[in-house]
Amino acid sequence: MMAAPGGLSIGQKSWECRCCNERAADEALRIGPMEAARRHSDAVGMDKICGNEGYRQLRQGRRNEGDRVYLLTTVSFGRLPLFADWRCAWAAAQQVSAGSNWPDAELLCWVLMPDHWHGLVRLRRHGNLAKAMRQAKGSMARAANLARGRGGIVWEPGFHDRALRCEEDILPAARYVVGNPLRAGLALKVGQYPYWNASWL
């Protein structure tokens, strides 16, 4: 169990991400989930880009920069709430924070939600973000499958990343990451949610 560090008090919502966008939820309530999904699909071209091929297209022309901090998001396969099962969540959480899973990066903070994971990562010089995420996701997937006693696909291919522009952006991004369980209604206080950590602790 972990308590919120003093510098990470959860106040205003400073960050948005593709998979936790509350405005999208409001739109779904207003126009219906199927129409909202169709509009979002058209807007980002996901009707034409999907699976591994889509991931390759999204990554074309993009480069990692060493000594830079990234806000990362990856989602469970089919957005199924696999990590609502405490056995899978606990096993994956134990793995993601292991330093051996981040040889080219420093994991500053993270949170594991029922159907997705957020992390704030500082990429080391000459580090490869895709390689680091592949290793971390693989480790979490193996642990989750072992915990539930069967195999299967755990994560969707690829991940979403946002490079932070300056050091001043790190703390607001960290607040956003560890505040996810509060916004989702899974806890009233950050310390009540067990599947997160931060290097400031």
C-alpha positions in Angstrom: 0.0 0.0 0.0 1.3 3.5 -0.8 0.5 7.0 0.4 0.5 10.1 -1.7 3.8 12.1 -1.4 3.5 15.7 -0.3 4.4 17.0 -3.8 1.8 14.9 -5.5 -1.4 16.2 -3.8 -4.3 15.7 -6.2 -6.0 18.9 -7.0 -7.1 20.2 -10.4 -7.1 17.9 -13.4 -4.2 19.2 -15.4 -3.8 16.5 -18.0 -6.0 14.6 -20.4 -5.2 11.4 -22.3 -6.9 9.5 -25.1 -8.2 6.7 -22.9 -9.3 8.7 -19.9 -11.0 11.7 -21.6 -14.0 12.7 -19.6 -15.3 14.9 -22.4 -15.6 11.8 -24.6 -17.7 10.2 -21.8 -20.0 13.2 -21.7 -20.4 13.1 -25.5 -21.3 9.4 -25.3 -24.0 10.2 -22.8 -25.4 13.0 -25.0 -25.4 11.3 -28.5 -25.1 7.6 -27.6 -22.0 5.4 -27.3 -22.1 4.0 -30.8 -22.3 7.4 -32.5 -19.6 8.8 -30.2 -17.3 5.8 -31.1 -18.0 6.3 -34.8 -17.1 10.0 -34.6 -13.9 9.3 -32.7 -13.0 6.6 -35.2 -13.5 9.0 -38.2 -11.6 11.8 -36.5 -8.5 9.7 -35.9 -8.7 7.5 -38.9 -9.0 4.3 -36.9 -11.4 2.9 -39.4 -8.5 2.7 -41.8 -5.7 2.1 -39.3 -5.9 -0.8 -36.9 -3.8 -3.5 -35.3 -0.1 -3.8 -35.8 -0.1 -2.1 -39.2 -1.9 0.9 -37.6 0.7 1.0 -34.9 3.6 1.0 -37.4 1.9 3.8 -39.4 1.4 5.9 -36.2 5.1 5.5 -35.3 6.4 6.4 -38.8 8.8 9.4 -38.7 8.7 9.6 -34.8 12.0 9.5 -32.9 12.7 9.1 -29.2 14.8 11.7 -27.4 17.1 10.6 -24.6 17.0 12.5 -21.3 13.3 13.4 -22.0 10.2 12.5 -20.0 7.3 10.7 -21.6 3.7 10.2 -20.5 2.8 6.7 -21.6 -0.5 4.8 -21.9 -1.2 1.3 -22.9 -4.6 -0.5 -22.8 -5.6 -4.1 -22.1 -6.7 -6.3 -25.0 -10.2 -5.4 -26.1 -10.3 -2.9 -23.2 -11.3 -5.8 -21.0 -11.0 -5.0 -17.2 -8.5 -7.8 -16.7 -6.9 -6.0 -13.8 -10.1 -5.7 -11.9 -9.0 -9.2 -10.8 -6.7 -8.4 -7.9 -4.5 -11.4 -8.6 -3.7 -10.1 -12.1 -3.3 -6.5 -10.8 -1.1 -7.5 -7.9 1.2 -9.7 -10.1 1.5 -7.1 -12.8 2.1 -4.2 -10.3 5.0 -6.2 -8.8 6.6 -6.6 -12.2 6.2 -3.1 -13.6 8.1 -1.4 -10.9 11.1 -3.8 -11.1 14.2 -1.9 -12.3 15.2 -4.8 -14.6 12.2 -4.0 -16.8 13.4 -0.5 -17.5 17.1 -0.9 -18.4 17.1 2.2 -20.7 14.7 4.4 -18.7 13.7 5.5 -15.2 10.1 4.9 -14.2 9.0 8.0 -12.3 5.5 7.0 -11.5 2.7 4.7 -12.7 -0.8 3.6 -12.1 -2.5 0.3 -13.1 -6.2 0.7 -13.9 -8.6 -2.1 -14.6 -8.2 -1.8 -18.3 -5.1 0.3 -18.9 -1.8 1.5 -17.5 -0.2 4.9 -17.3 3.4 5.7 -16.7 5.8 8.6 -16.5 9.2 7.6 -17.8 12.5 9.4 -18.3 14.2 7.9 -21.2 18.0 7.6 -20.7 20.5 8.7 -23.4 20.4 6.3 -26.4 17.4 4.6 -24.8 14.6 3.1 -27.0 11.1 3.9 -25.8 9.4 1.1 -27.9 11.9 -1.5 -26.6 11.4 -0.4 -23.0 7.6 -0.6 -23.3 7.7 -3.9 -25.0 9.8 -5.4 -22.2 7.6 -3.9 -19.5 4.4 -5.0 -21.1 5.7 -8.5 -21.7 6.8 -8.8 -18.1 3.4 -7.6 -16.8 1.5 -9.9 -19.2 3.5 -13.0 -18.2 2.8 -12.2 -14.5 -0.9 -11.6 -15.0 -1.3 -14.8 -17.0 0.6 -16.8 -14.4 -1.7 -15.3 -11.7 -4.9 -16.2 -13.4 -3.6 -19.7 -14.4 -4.0 -19.5 -18.1 -2.4 -17.9 -21.2 -3.9 -15.3 -23.5 -3.3 -11.8 -24.9 -3.1 -9.2 -22.2 -2.3 -5.9 -24.0 -3.3 -4.2 -27.3 -0.3 -3.7 -29.6 1.7 -0.5 -29.2 1.2 2.4 -26.8 0.5 6.1 -26.8 3.2 8.5 -25.8 3.4 12.2 -25.1 6.8 13.9 -24.7 6.8 16.5 -21.9 8.2 19.8 -23.0 10.0 20.8 -19.8 10.8 19.8 -16.3 7.9 22.0 -15.0 5.5 19.7 -16.7 6.6 16.6 -14.7 4.7 17.3 -11.5 1.3 18.1 -13.2 1.7 14.9 -15.3 2.5 12.9 -12.2 -0.6 14.3 -10.5 -2.7 13.3 -13.5 -1.2 9.7 -13.5 -1.8 8.9 -9.8 -5.1 10.7 -9.8 -6.7 8.3 -12.2 -8.3 6.0 -9.6 -10.0 9.1 -8.0 -11.5 10.3 -11.3 -12.7 6.8 -12.1 -14.4 6.5 -8.7 -12.2 3.6 -7.6 -11.0 5.4 -4.4 -11.7 8.5 -2.4 -8.0 9.1 -1.6 -4.9 8.1 -3.6 -3.6 6.1 -0.7 -6.7 3.8 -0.8 -5.7 2.5 -4.2 -3.0 -0.1 -4.1 -1.8 -0.3 -7.7 0.5 2.7 -8.2 3.8 4.1 -7.2 6.0 7.2 -7.6 9.8 7.7 -7.3 9.1 10.7 -4.9 8.0 8.3 -2.1 
